[in-house]
C-alpha cells in the first residue's frame, strides 16, 4: 500500500469536498469514505455528512461510510448523528435503512459494533452510537440465514 498516494488522494478529495457544486461534494464524500481509516479524512468526512448546502451530500457520504460495514465508518456516522439537526438526521437515517435493511448478518454486526462504540470515551461518539443503535434496532431485514 502506497501511503503517499493514499494521502494525496485524501487531500484531493478533501479539496473537492469544498467545492461549491453539490455533485462534487457528494462524489468527494463517497470517495473519502474509502479512506475513512486515515486521520486526514476524518474532518472532511464529518463536514460532508453534515453538509450545509445539500442533504444529498449528507446521504451519499453517510451511505459510503455505512457501506464499509466497519467500526470506522459507523463511528464517523455516529459522531455526525449526535450533532445533526433533524433534517440531516432524517437523511442519515435514510442511509442507515438503505444499507442495513437487506441482510440480517450485516445488521447484527452493525448492532454489535454500535454497542461497543456506545462505550467510547468521547461523549459525542457514544451518544451517536446509541442513537445509531436505536435506528438499527428498528430495521427488519429482508434476508435472514436459512
C-alpha positions as CSV (number, residue, x, y, z in Angstrom):
1,X,0.0,0.0,0.0
2,X,1.4,3.4,-1.0
3,X,0.7,5.7,1.9
4,X,1.9,8.8,0.0
5,X,-0.6,8.1,-2.8
6,X,-3.4,7.5,-0.3
7,X,-2.6,10.8,1.4
8,X,-2.6,12.6,-1.9
9,X,-6.0,11.0,-2.8
10,X,-7.4,12.2,0.6
11,X,-6.0,15.7,0.0
12,X,-7.5,15.9,-3.5
13,X,-10.9,14.5,-2.3
14,X,-11.0,16.9,0.7
15,X,-10.4,19.8,-1.7
16,X,-13.2,18.5,-4.0
17,X,-15.4,18.4,-0.8
18,X,-15.0,22.1,-0.5
19,X,-16.5,22.7,-4.0
20,X,-19.5,25.0,-4.5
21,X,-21.1,22.3,-6.6
22,X,-23.1,19.7,-4.6
23,X,-22.3,17.0,-7.1
24,X,-18.6,17.5,-6.4
25,X,-19.1,17.4,-2.7
26,X,-21.3,14.2,-2.9
27,X,-18.6,12.5,-5.0
28,X,-15.9,13.6,-2.6
29,X,-17.8,12.2,0.4
30,X,-18.4,8.9,-1.4
31,X,-14.8,8.7,-2.4
32,X,-13.4,9.8,1.0
33,X,-15.4,7.0,2.7
34,X,-12.9,4.6,1.3
35,X,-10.2,6.3,3.2
36,X,-12.1,6.8,6.4
37,X,-9.4,4.9,8.5
38,X,-6.9,7.7,7.7
39,X,-6.8,10.5,10.2
40,X,-6.7,13.1,7.5
41,X,-10.1,12.0,6.2
42,X,-12.0,12.4,9.4
43,X,-12.6,16.1,9.5
44,X,-13.6,16.4,5.8
45,X,-15.9,13.4,6.2
46,X,-17.7,14.8,9.2
47,X,-18.1,18.1,7.4
48,X,-19.6,16.3,4.3
49,X,-22.0,14.2,6.4
50,X,-23.3,17.4,7.9
51,X,-23.1,19.4,4.6
52,X,-24.9,22.7,5.0
53,X,-25.6,23.2,1.3
54,X,-27.3,20.0,0.2
55,X,-28.6,16.9,2.0
56,X,-27.8,14.7,-0.9
57,X,-24.2,15.2,0.1
58,X,-25.2,14.1,3.6
59,X,-26.9,10.9,2.3
60,X,-24.2,10.0,-0.2
61,X,-21.4,10.4,2.3
62,X,-23.2,8.6,5.2
63,X,-24.1,5.8,2.8
64,X,-20.5,5.4,1.7
65,X,-19.3,5.3,5.3
66,X,-22.0,2.8,6.3
67,X,-21.3,0.5,3.3
68,X,-17.8,0.0,4.8
69,X,-19.7,-2.0,7.5
70,X,-16.9,-1.5,9.9
71,X,-16.2,0.3,13.2
72,X,-14.5,3.3,11.5
73,X,-17.5,4.1,9.2
74,X,-20.0,3.6,12.0
75,X,-18.1,5.7,14.4
76,X,-17.9,8.7,12.0
77,X,-21.7,8.4,11.2
78,X,-22.4,8.1,14.9
79,X,-20.4,11.2,15.6
80,X,-22.3,13.2,13.0
81,X,-25.6,11.8,14.1
82,X,-25.1,13.1,17.6
83,X,-25.0,16.7,16.5
84,X,-27.1,16.5,13.3
85,X,-30.2,18.7,13.0
86,X,-33.5,17.0,12.3
87,X,-33.1,17.4,8.5
88,X,-29.6,15.9,8.4
89,X,-30.7,13.3,10.9
90,X,-33.5,12.2,8.6
91,X,-31.1,11.7,5.6
92,X,-28.6,9.9,7.8
93,X,-31.5,7.7,8.9
94,X,-32.4,7.0,5.3
95,X,-28.9,6.0,4.5
96,X,-28.8,3.6,7.5
97,X,-32.1,1.9,6.4
98,X,-30.9,1.7,2.8
99,X,-27.6,0.0,3.8
100,X,-28.8,-2.3,6.6
101,X,-32.3,-3.4,5.6
102,X,-31.2,-6.3,3.3
103,X,-29.0,-8.8,5.2
104,X,-29.6,-9.7,8.8
105,X,-25.9,-10.7,9.3
106,X,-24.8,-7.2,8.3
107,X,-27.4,-5.7,10.6
108,X,-26.4,-7.9,13.6
109,X,-22.8,-7.0,13.2
110,X,-23.6,-3.3,13.0
111,X,-25.7,-3.6,16.2
112,X,-22.8,-5.3,17.9
113,X,-20.3,-2.7,16.8
114,X,-22.7,0.1,18.0
115,X,-22.8,-1.5,21.4
116,X,-19.0,-1.3,21.6
117,X,-18.9,2.2,20.2
118,X,-21.5,3.4,22.7
119,X,-18.9,2.9,25.4
120,X,-16.4,5.2,23.7
121,X,-14.7,7.8,25.9
122,X,-15.8,10.6,23.5
123,X,-19.3,11.5,24.7
124,X,-20.4,12.7,21.3
125,X,-19.4,9.4,19.7
126,X,-21.1,7.4,22.5
127,X,-24.3,9.4,22.2
128,X,-24.4,9.0,18.4
129,X,-23.7,5.3,18.7
130,X,-26.7,4.9,21.0
131,X,-28.8,6.8,18.5
132,X,-27.5,4.7,15.7
133,X,-28.2,1.5,17.6
134,X,-31.8,2.6,18.1
135,X,-32.3,3.2,14.4
136,X,-30.7,-0.1,13.5
137,X,-32.8,-2.0,16.1
138,X,-36.0,-0.9,14.3
139,X,-34.9,-2.4,11.0
140,X,-36.5,-5.7,9.9
141,X,-34.0,-7.1,7.3
142,X,-35.3,-8.8,4.2
143,X,-32.9,-11.7,4.1
144,X,-32.0,-14.0,7.0
145,X,-29.9,-17.1,7.2
146,X,-31.8,-20.3,6.4
